[in-house]
């Protein structure tokens, strides 16, 4: 059980790191509110990504 949670958290972290890297490219153009929204979207999509990669979305 703990292993699955760690794998899911790792996949989410990898996705969010990639998302943050892309966001850093356009970050200076974003306002504070937009960065908060982008952070939420990153976590939300990262969680969905891990969920489907691990096959729980079927």
Secondary structure, 3 states (H helix, E strand, C coil): CHHHHHHHHHHHHHHHHHHHHHHHHHHHHCCHHHHHHHHHHHHHHHHHHHHHHCCCCC
